[in-house]
């Protein structure tokens, strides 16, 4: 339909079809955890200091209710908030404001449900509005329902003197095609367990013990903060802050090395690594107005390796940099501006270089002439092999005790042991769960034999008796059992009159 014509140009109404566009807003890539975080962003921006999530996963009509005690909205404010694209992303934001496009409430909710109801109270006046995607689909119109009989609505009893309640019903994306109610409950509970960890880490700065800016609970269970930097742990190493001044604000960079797992409790270590482990959780953590938006990625600046898995870099940016950093609707992805990328490269060179130097120096100590390693590291044609050290004193002593006809067979067994090293299995375990790989316990009799053979070999190598203990304490097998090993060394030296 032509509305106007001027200078040979016709203007027509190209308003998008409501049913098509609103369904498209369901597929912005939200998961349950990112959708909930986006709703809580609105609560924080509204000045709330308490957010309650009430989740019903067991009834025939599952629901999610998110209630806050923020400033609330008038009816006109609520209608505007329910409008898709209610904010221009280029407009200035208050420093505490976490929203950007004015799409989060709707897109996040639609990603999980087909019925979004919002109740809000401001200045003693309660307002209620609902998007029902089935109604929009049937009418193909932007039909927002204003509910006057709101006292009967789910979540009404959670409204405080001021505040807002968001209600999700018709949870088709959460329940999916599962036809068993028990399996639906199990699936939803698993998803909310994942979401709980995400909220604890995403808003950990708002939840911090001693200075909480907000309390968040799920079914009346208070969430505790999960700091990925372990910044309050006494063994965490912190580098000096690095500040980058840009035209529209400052970027603050803080580098941390989290403690070795032996310096933490098992619970602390597991929580910090998360379900994917510490190899995946290393990297950059980008905060926008103290809200975490990127969690554990080097963004192409480095590879995730065992050498750097304890490294974390926290980057703080203001919301004035959204366009530069290309913050997406879900606030879960970003791109590094070139100046920041260059500075981070220099920081990473120091991080990774330090780790490699430590690793190499440790490796050098393992091949000192007096160490007699059980395994030798051999490089052939650019490839690394590990083979048993047939010159090890324990092997040599036993070999010399064998009859001549059995010695070749013993040496063959040693070679086969090296050839059968399960490289692929070891690599898989080291990548996914390195800290759980430990050596088997060694009996005292076996340790004693190692002590005897190594001590004899060191004495033959003209190592003075008063240095024997110092040298043997650097031997990995004895070091890990040093309480027993030291006694065995002392006894053997005494037997030899040394």
MOWO-V427258 format. One record per residue. N is the residue number from 1. SS is DSSP state (H for helix, E for strand, L for the rest). OMEGA is omega in whole degrees, -180 to 180 (999 if undefined). Layout:
BEGIN
N | SS | OMEGA
N | SS | OMEGA
END
This chain:
BEGIN
1 | L | 180
2 | E | 179
3 | E | 180
4 | E | 179
5 | E | -179
6 | E | 178
7 | L | 176
8 | L | 179
9 | E | 177
10 | E | 176
11 | E | -180
12 | E | 177
13 | L | 179
14 | L | 177
15 | L | -178
16 | L | 176
17 | L | -175
18 | H | -175
19 | H | -179
20 | H | -175
21 | H | -177
22 | H | 175
23 | H | 178
24 | H | 179
25 | L | 177
26 | L | -170
27 | L | 176
28 | L | 178
29 | L | 177
30 | L | 164
31 | L | 178
32 | H | -175
33 | H | 180
34 | H | 178
35 | H | 178
36 | H | 180
37 | H | -180
38 | H | 177
39 | H | 180
40 | H | 174
41 | H | -179
42 | H | 179
43 | H | 179
44 | H | 179
45 | H | 179
46 | L | 176
47 | L | -180
48 | L | 171
49 | L | 176
50 | E | 176
51 | E | 180
52 | E | 174
53 | E | 176
54 | E | -172
55 | E | 175
56 | E | -179
57 | L | -172
58 | L | -179
59 | L | 178
60 | L | 177
61 | L | -178
62 | L | -179
63 | E | 175
64 | E | 179
65 | E | 177
66 | E | -176
67 | E | 176
68 | E | 178
69 | L | 179
70 | L | -173
71 | L | -180
72 | L | -178
73 | L | 169
74 | L | 180
75 | H | 179
76 | H | 177
77 | H | 179
78 | H | 179
79 | H | 179
80 | H | 179
81 | H | -180
82 | H | 179
83 | L | 179
84 | L | -179
85 | L | -175
86 | L | 179
87 | L | 174
88 | L | -177
89 | L | -180
90 | L | -179
91 | L | 177
92 | L | 179
93 | L | 169
94 | L | -179
95 | L | -178
96 | L | -173
97 | L | -176
98 | L | 179
99 | L | 178
100 | L | -172
101 | L | -172
102 | L | 180
103 | L | -170
104 | H | -179
105 | H | -176
106 | H | -176
107 | H | 178
108 | H | -179
109 | H | -179
110 | H | 180
111 | L | -177
112 | L | -173
113 | L | 177
114 | L | 178
115 | E | 180
116 | E | 177
117 | E | 178
118 | E | 173
119 | E | -179
120 | E | -178
121 | E | 178
122 | E | -180
123 | L | 176
124 | L | -178
125 | E | -179
126 | E | 178
127 | E | -179
128 | E | 180
129 | E | -178
130 | E | 164
131 | E | 173
132 | E | -174
133 | H | 176
134 | H | 177
135 | H | 179
136 | H | 179
137 | H | -178
138 | H | -176
139 | H | -174
140 | L | -180
141 | L | -180
142 | L | -173
143 | L | 176
144 | L | -179
145 | E | 171
146 | E | -173
147 | L | 179
148 | L | 179
149 | L | -171
150 | H | -179
151 | H | -178
152 | H | -177
153 | L | 174
154 | L | 179
155 | L | -179
156 | H | -178
157 | H | 179
158 | H | 179
159 | L | 177
160 | L | -178
161 | L | 167
162 | L | 179
163 | E | -176
164 | E | 177
165 | E | 178
166 | E | -176
167 | E | 175
168 | E | 173
169 | E | -173
170 | L | -174
171 | L | -175
172 | H | -178
173 | H | 180
174 | H | -179
175 | H | 176
176 | L | -177
177 | L | -178
178 | L | -176
179 | L | 180
180 | L | -179
181 | H | 180
182 | H | 179
183 | H | 177
184 | H | 179
185 | H | 180
186 | H | 180
187 | H | -179
188 | H | 179
189 | H | 178
190 | H | 179
191 | H | 180
192 | H | 174
193 | H | 176
194 | H | -179
195 | H | -179
196 | H | 178
197 | H | -179
198 | H | -180
199 | H | -180
200 | H | -178
201 | H | -178
202 | H | -177
203 | L | -173
204 | H | 179
205 | H | 177
206 | H | -176
207 | H | -170
208 | L | -179
209 | L | 178
210 | L | 179
211 | L | -178
212 | L | 174
213 | L | -178
214 | L | 173
215 | E | 178
216 | E | 179
217 | E | 173
218 | E | -176
219 | L | 175
220 | L | 177
221 | E | -174
222 | E | 177
223 | L | 177
224 | L | -178
225 | L | 176
226 | L | -176
227 | L | -178
228 | L | 178
229 | L | -172
230 | L | -170
231 | L | -180
232 | L | -180
233 | L | -176
234 | L | -178
235 | L | 177
236 | L | 179
237 | E | -177
238 | E | 175
239 | L | 176
240 | L | 179
241 | L | 177
242 | E | -176
243 | E | 177
244 | E | -179
245 | E | 177
246 | E | -174
247 | L | -176
248 | L | 176
249 | E | -179
250 | E | 173
251 | E | -179
252 | E | -179
253 | E | 178
254 | E | -175
255 | E | -179
256 | E | 167
257 | E | -176
258 | L | -175
259 | L | 171
260 | L | -174
261 | H | 179
262 | H | -180
263 | H | 179
264 | L | 172
265 | L | 179
266 | H | 179
267 | H | 179
268 | H | -178
269 | H | -179
270 | H | -180
271 | H | -178
272 | H | -180
273 | H | -180
274 | L | -176
275 | L | -178
276 | L | 177
277 | L | -174
278 | H | 178
279 | H | -179
280 | H | -175
281 | H | 175
282 | L | 172
283 | E | -175
284 | E | 174
285 | E | -174
286 | E | -179
287 | E | 174
288 | E | -175
289 | L | 178
290 | L | 178
291 | E | -177
292 | E | 179
293 | E | 175
294 | E | -174
295 | E | 171
296 | E | 174
297 | E | 177
298 | L | 178
299 | L | 176
300 | L | -178
301 | L | -178
302 | L | 176
303 | L | 175
304 | L | -177
305 | L | 176
306 | H | -178
307 | H | -174
308 | H | -172
309 | L | 176
310 | L | -175
311 | E | 176
312 | E | 176
313 | E | 178
314 | E | -180
315 | E | -180
316 | E | 177
317 | E | 175
318 | L | -180
319 | H | 176
320 | H | -177
321 | H | -175
322 | H | -177
323 | H | 180
324 | H | -176
325 | H | 179
326 | L | 178
327 | L | -177
328 | L | -177
329 | L | -176
330 | L | -175
331 | L | -180
332 | L | 176
333 | L | -179
334 | L | 176
335 | L | -177
336 | L | 170
337 | L | -173
338 | H | -178
339 | H | 179
340 | H | 180
341 | H | -179
342 | H | 179
343 | H | -180
344 | H | 177
345 | H | -179
346 | H | 178
347 | H | -179
348 | H | 177
349 | H | 179
350 | H | -180
351 | H | -175
352 | H | 180
353 | H | 178
354 | H | 180
355 | H | -178
356 | H | 179
357 | H | 178
358 | H | -179
359 | H | -177
360 | H | -179
361 | H | 177
362 | H | 179
363 | H | 180
364 | H | -178
365 | H | -178
366 | L | -176
367 | L | 175
368 | L | -174
369 | L | -177
370 | L | -174
371 | L | 180
372 | L | -179
373 | L | 176
374 | L | 179
375 | E | 174
376 | E | 174
377 | E | -174
378 | E | 177
379 | E | -180
380 | E | 179
381 | L | 176
382 | L | -180
383 | E | -178
384 | E | 176
385 | E | 171
386 | E | -178
387 | E | 178
388 | E | 180
389 | L | -177
390 | L | 179
391 | L | -180
392 | L | -177
393 | H | 180
394 | H | 178
395 | H | -177
396 | H | 179
397 | H | -179
398 | H | -180
399 | H | -178
400 | H | 178
401 | H | -177
402 | L | 171
403 | L | -178
404 | H | -176
405 | H | 180
406 | H | -175
407 | H | 179
408 | H | 179
409 | H | 178
410 | H | 179
411 | H | 177
412 | H | 178
413 | H | 179
414 | H | 179
415 | H | 180
416 | H | 177
417 | H | 178
418 | H | -179
419 | H | -178
420 | L | 179
421 | L | -175
422 | L | -175
423 | H | -176
424 | H | -179
425 | H | 178
426 | H | 180
427 | H | -180
428 | H | -180
429 | H | -179
430 | H | 180
431 | H | -173
432 | H | -171
433 | H | -171
434 | H | -174
435 | H | -179
436 | H | -179
437 | L | -179
438 | L | 178
439 | L | 178
440 | L | 178
441 | L | 179
442 | L | -179
443 | L | -179
444 | H | 179
445 | H | 177
446 | H | 177
447 | H | -179
448 | H | 179
449 | H | 178
450 | H | 179
451 | H | -178
452 | H | -175
453 | H | -180
454 | H | 179
455 | H | 178
456 | H | -179
457 | H | 180
458 | H | 178
459 | H | 177
460 | H | 180
461 | L | 177
462 | L | 171
463 | L | -176
464 | L | -178
465 | H | -178
466 | H | 177
467 | H | -175
468 | H | -178
469 | H | -179
470 | H | -180
471 | H | -177
472 | H | -180
473 | H | 176
474 | L | 180
475 | L | -170
476 | H | -177
477 | H | -180
478 | H | -180
479 | H | -178
480 | L | 178
481 | L | -167
482 | H | 180
483 | H | 179
484 | H | -175
485 | H | -179
486 | H | 179
487 | H | -180
488 | H | 178
489 | H | -179
490 | H | -180
491 | H | -177
492 | H | 177
493 | H | 178
494 | H | 179
495 | H | -179
496 | L | 179
497 | L | -178
498 | L | 999
END
